[in-house]
Amino acid sequence: MAVLGECVADAFVRPPATDAGTPAIGLDVLPGGGPANTAVALARLATPTRFLGRISGDVFGRLFRDHLAESGVDLSRTVGAHEPSTLAVADLDDEGRADYSFHAENTADFQWTPQELAAAADGPLSCLHTGSLALVRPPGGAAIEELLAGVRQRATVSVDPNVRPLLVEPAAYRSALPRWCAAADILRLSDDDLAHLVPEGTSLEEAAGTFHEYGARLVVVTLGADGVFASLDGEHLRVPAPPVTVVDSVGAGDSFMAGFLHSLHEAGALGGRLDALGPEHLAAALHFGVRVAAAVCAVRGANPPWAGEL
């Protein structure tokens, strides 16, 4: 299994200090980034996972490398980058949802060249999961798109757009989505993503039908506390979310995807066009994915559980 994309330093706003002489606002910095979160969660579930990323040599890059390596992620195909790391400042609302401001201009994650990607993705591979900002931001996004067509000849392709309207206009995602679906076997979206990508009032079933027409065989939409919806070749399935006391939802969707892919990997369903995937395996994978997501919601930040903790 390989995950391709960005690392992001998530800086969480601390409540204002009350002591005289201290700053009014403080920041706690944790390693994050959607693809990196998914790689960490997969490795902690004991799925052999390579991370394909461009990691800066700055202080945040060292934080990323330590976090990924300590979680068991294979970093042998990462690129050491001279550009700075991407930073996101997250302010949490009363329900634990994060409102981000990004600092991502000319950062390491988005400077992929075709030569770097070819070397990173070379070798045996059962599944490549990618998406988020690395897939949509120039200049590297176009090179990743080209890579997917070649990888698809030998591996299952999974795409998670992870729409970030503060950094990229939703119209750019809407324009690229038909191409991504044509390259992907699995398309995962959140309900927030869907709101940016389809006309208001579009049902989950209608949206999935459109994405199937574009080429994706399996469409998965995570719905927060309402669980998850999936459509495999037009066959629909819903799975509820387990009850959980939410600390925050940072990394929940990324960790859901890790649990979902881990379960498909264990069932032997990855490696091709999902021909071995039946309703029973799909339901089991969805149930496992929401369990992993719930565990992440119960702690602060993107801190997915280890296999023995489930």
LINPE-V465166 format. One record per backbone hydrogen bond with DSSP energy under -0.5 kcal/mol. NH is the residue of the N-H (numbers start at 0). CO is the residue of the C=O. E is the energy in kcal/mol with one decimal. If there is no record, write none. Layout:
((NH | CO | E) (NH | CO | E))
//
This chain:
((1 | 126 | -2.3) (2 | 49 | -2.5) (3 | 128 | -2.7) (4 | 51 | -1.8) (7 | 31 | -2.2) (8 | 85 | -2.8) (9 | 7 | -0.8) (9 | 29 | -2.7) (10 | 8 | -0.8) (10 | 87 | -3.5) (11 | 9 | -0.7) (11 | 27 | -3.2) (12 | 89 | -2.0) (13 | 25 | -3.3) (16 | 22 | -0.6) (16 | 23 | -0.8) (21 | 18 | -1.4) (25 | 13 | -0.5) (27 | 11 | -2.3) (28 | 26 | -0.5) (29 | 9 | -2.9) (29 | 27 | -0.5) (31 | 7 | -2.2) (35 | 5 | -1.4) (36 | 32 | -3.0) (37 | 33 | -2.1) (38 | 34 | -2.4) (39 | 35 | -2.5) (40 | 36 | -2.5) (41 | 37 | -2.5) (42 | 38 | -2.4) (43 | 39 | -2.4) (44 | 40 | -1.2) (45 | 42 | -1.8) (46 | 41 | -2.2) (47 | 45 | -0.6) (49 | 0 | -2.4) (50 | 73 | -2.4) (51 | 2 | -3.3) (51 | 49 | -0.6) (52 | 50 | -0.8) (54 | 52 | -0.7) (54 | 78 | -2.5) (55 | 53 | -0.5) (56 | 80 | -1.1) (61 | 57 | -2.1) (62 | 58 | -1.5) (63 | 59 | -2.5) (64 | 60 | -2.5) (65 | 61 | -2.2) (66 | 62 | -2.3) (67 | 63 | -2.9) (68 | 64 | -2.6) (69 | 65 | -2.6) (70 | 66 | -1.1) (71 | 68 | -1.5) (72 | 67 | -2.4) (73 | 48 | -3.0) (74 | 72 | -0.6) (77 | 74 | -1.6) (78 | 52 | -2.8) (80 | 54 | -2.6) (80 | 78 | -0.6) (85 | 6 | -0.6) (86 | 102 | -2.0) (87 | 8 | -2.9) (88 | 100 | -3.1) (89 | 10 | -2.8) (89 | 87 | -0.6) (90 | 88 | -0.5) (90 | 98 | -2.4) (91 | 89 | -0.5) (92 | 96 | -2.4) (95 | 92 | -1.8) (98 | 90 | -2.5) (99 | 97 | -0.6) (100 | 88 | -1.8) (102 | 86 | -3.0) (106 | 103 | -1.0) (107 | 83 | -3.0) (109 | 106 | -1.1) (110 | 107 | -1.4) (116 | 112 | -2.2) (117 | 113 | -2.4) (118 | 114 | -1.9) (119 | 115 | -2.2) (120 | 116 | -2.5) (121 | 118 | -0.6) (127 | 155 | -2.8) (128 | 1 | -2.6) (128 | 126 | -0.5) (129 | 157 | -2.5) (130 | 3 | -0.5) (131 | 159 | -2.4) (133 | 130 | -0.5) (134 | 130 | -0.6) (134 | 131 | -0.9) (135 | 131 | -0.7) (135 | 132 | -0.9) (136 | 132 | -2.6) (139 | 109 | -2.2) (140 | 136 | -2.2) (142 | 138 | -0.6) (143 | 139 | -2.0) (144 | 140 | -2.2) (145 | 141 | -1.9) (146 | 142 | -1.8) (147 | 143 | -1.8) (148 | 144 | -1.0) (149 | 145 | -0.9) (149 | 146 | -0.6) (150 | 146 | -2.5) (151 | 147 | -2.3) (152 | 149 | -1.2) (153 | 150 | -2.3) (154 | 150 | -1.2) (155 | 125 | -2.4) (157 | 127 | -2.8) (158 | 185 | -2.7) (159 | 129 | -2.0) (160 | 187 | -0.6) (166 | 163 | -1.7) (167 | 163 | -2.4) (171 | 168 | -2.0) (172 | 168 | -0.9) (173 | 169 | -2.5) (174 | 170 | -2.2) (175 | 171 | -1.7) (176 | 172 | -2.1) (177 | 173 | -0.6) (178 | 175 | -0.7) (179 | 175 | -2.3) (180 | 176 | -2.8) (181 | 177 | -1.7) (182 | 178 | -1.3) (183 | 179 | -1.6) (184 | 156 | -2.7) (185 | 156 | -2.0) (186 | 217 | -2.7) (187 | 158 | -2.6) (187 | 185 | -0.5) (188 | 219 | -2.7) (190 | 221 | -1.5) (193 | 189 | -2.3) (194 | 190 | -1.6) (195 | 191 | -0.9) (195 | 192 | -1.2) (196 | 192 | -0.9) (196 | 193 | -0.7) (197 | 193 | -2.0) (201 | 198 | -1.9) (206 | 202 | -2.7) (207 | 203 | -2.7) (208 | 204 | -2.1) (209 | 205 | -1.9) (210 | 206 | -2.1) (211 | 207 | -2.5) (212 | 208 | -2.0) (213 | 209 | -1.6) (214 | 210 | -0.9) (214 | 211 | -0.7) (215 | 210 | -1.8) (217 | 184 | -2.4) (218 | 230 | -2.4) (219 | 186 | -3.0) (220 | 228 | -3.2) (221 | 188 | -2.5) (222 | 226 | -3.3) (225 | 222 | -1.9) (226 | 223 | -1.9) (227 | 238 | -2.5) (228 | 220 | -2.8) (229 | 236 | -2.8) (230 | 218 | -2.5) (231 | 234 | -2.4) (232 | 216 | -2.7) (232 | 230 | -0.7) (234 | 231 | -2.1) (235 | 233 | -0.6) (236 | 229 | -2.3) (238 | 227 | -2.4) (240 | 224 | -0.5) (245 | 243 | -0.8) (246 | 296 | -3.5) (247 | 296 | -1.1) (248 | 95 | -2.2) (251 | 248 | -2.0) (254 | 250 | -2.4) (255 | 251 | -2.5) (256 | 252 | -2.1) (257 | 253 | -1.7) (258 | 254 | -2.6) (259 | 255 | -2.7) (260 | 256 | -2.8) (261 | 257 | -2.8) (262 | 258 | -2.1) (263 | 259 | -2.0) (264 | 260 | -2.8) (265 | 261 | -2.5) (266 | 262 | -1.7) (267 | 264 | -1.4) (268 | 263 | -2.6) (270 | 125 | -0.7) (276 | 273 | -1.6) (277 | 275 | -0.6) (281 | 277 | -2.4) (282 | 278 | -2.6) (283 | 279 | -2.1) (284 | 280 | -2.2) (285 | 281 | -2.3) (286 | 282 | -2.4) (287 | 283 | -2.2) (288 | 284 | -2.4) (289 | 285 | -2.2) (290 | 286 | -1.5) (291 | 287 | -2.1) (292 | 288 | -2.3) (293 | 289 | -2.2) (294 | 290 | -1.9) (295 | 291 | -1.6) (296 | 292 | -2.0) (297 | 293 | -1.0) (298 | 295 | -1.5) (302 | 300 | -1.7) (306 | 43 | -2.3) (308 | 305 | -1.8) (309 | 306 | -1.4))
//
